[in-house]
Amino acid sequence: MRKVLLLVMVSTFAGCAKRQEPESLLKARELMAEAQNPSGNLALLCEPVDAEVYLDGVWQGLCSDFSGSPKALRVGSGLHEIEVKKQGYWPYTTYFEPSRARARLTIQLRASGPKAGGSE
């Protein structure tokens, strides 16, 4: 009798473990995880437009690739280093932490050599 009762209990609990959560509950869990790990988009308006963009030291493309709607630099959660540079200009470095929103960054690089037309 004990063996039959034990077998029935094991079968019952094993059946419970195989149940899947409803799709709406899975989607809610996914949305909650995204809310805890915010990401965002960063639109870059640069002068010169062909300056290179680096995210955490990794080349992402040119500024013109991320100039606005719908183009923007996708940034994951956490604090990130954004660097914009071009040969002949001083590099620009800033730090960005996304907050699930689109942000806009306007950058004007300064020439690193003597000014054009100067007598230096």
C-alpha angles and dihedrals in degrees: 000000000000091000092053092048091048091049091051092049093049091048091049095050092043089055090053092054092057095057114112125220117249115265091244090057091049090051091049091052090050092050091049091051090051091050090054091049105045121199131180149181125252119202112203123206106187139177110233094035093206094062115128122250123215125188112199089340095309119116112244104174139270126323090248088063090064102036100127146285117052093354116076140138109265110222125190127217122299136039115317135189115231116195126183119189145158131180110266093028135086110255120246120218129183138156126239133190113189124228101191090273139100114258130190124217121190115200130182112186117212121225112252098205132064115303117262114263092020124131098226 
